[in-house]
Amino acid sequence: MFKYNGYHFEPERNLKECEDKNLYTLSKHLKSDTELGMCNYETDWKKCDYSLEKFYTASCGSKCDLFRCVENGKLYIPGEHELFEFI
């Protein structure tokens, strides 16, 4: 478990073969989490800054694709500009 921007995350797993890593397939499973509010661009729902590099650094070198937030139980996938909810 690691802490990032005040939340605790646990590496969950890598994407399954059926969850192909191409953008078209992934986009069906991604959602902006306006309650968590982690992104690196200006929007009315942004609550804190986000950095893909800093997220993975905080994860102590985890190679997982998906991370579970301990506080809300949701799965997340780190993107270049936002920590996306994985649905």
C-alpha positions in Angstrom: 0.0 0.0 0.0 1.2 3.5 -0.7 0.0 7.1 -0.2 -0.5 9.6 -3.0 -2.2 13.0 -2.7 -3.8 12.1 0.7 -5.3 8.8 -0.5 -4.0 5.2 0.0 -3.7 2.9 -3.0 -3.0 -0.8 -3.3 -1.6 -2.3 -6.6 -4.5 -4.5 -7.8 -3.5 -6.2 -11.1 -2.5 -5.8 -14.7 -5.1 -5.6 -17.4 -6.5 -8.9 -18.7 -6.1 -9.9 -22.3 -9.8 -9.2 -22.9 -9.2 -5.6 -21.6 -6.8 -4.9 -24.5 -4.5 -2.0 -24.0 -5.6 -0.2 -27.1 -7.2 3.2 -26.7 -10.5 2.3 -28.3 -11.1 -0.6 -25.9 -9.7 1.1 -22.9 -11.8 4.2 -23.4 -15.0 2.1 -22.8 -13.7 1.5 -19.3 -12.4 4.9 -18.3 -14.2 7.6 -16.4 -13.1 10.9 -14.9 -13.7 10.7 -11.1 -14.8 14.2 -10.2 -15.0 13.2 -6.5 -11.3 12.2 -6.4 -10.4 15.1 -8.7 -6.8 14.2 -9.7 -5.6 15.6 -13.0 -2.9 17.9 -14.3 -5.2 20.3 -16.3 -7.6 23.0 -15.3 -11.2 22.0 -14.8 -13.9 22.9 -12.3 -13.7 19.5 -10.5 -9.9 19.4 -10.0 -9.0 19.0 -6.3 -5.3 18.2 -6.5 -2.4 18.0 -8.9 -1.6 14.7 -10.5 1.6 13.4 -12.1 1.9 10.0 -13.7 5.6 9.8 -12.8 5.0 10.8 -9.2 2.2 8.3 -8.9 4.4 5.4 -10.0 7.2 6.7 -7.9 4.9 6.7 -4.8 3.8 3.1 -5.8 7.4 1.9 -5.0 8.0 0.6 -8.5 4.8 -1.3 -9.0 4.2 -2.6 -12.5 0.5 -3.0 -12.1 -2.0 -1.3 -14.5 -4.8 -1.0 -12.0 -4.8 0.3 -8.4 -7.5 0.2 -5.8 -8.2 3.2 -3.6 -8.5 2.1 0.0 -10.8 5.1 1.0 -13.5 4.6 -1.7 -12.8 1.0 -3.0 -12.7 2.1 -6.6 -10.3 0.8 -9.2 -8.1 3.4 -11.0 -5.8 3.4 -14.0 -3.0 6.0 -14.2 -3.1 8.1 -17.4 -0.7 10.7 -18.6 -2.9 13.6 -17.5 -5.4 12.1 -15.1 -6.0 9.2 -12.6 -9.0 7.6 -14.3 -11.6 5.5 -12.6 -11.7 2.0 -14.2 -15.3 0.8 -14.7 
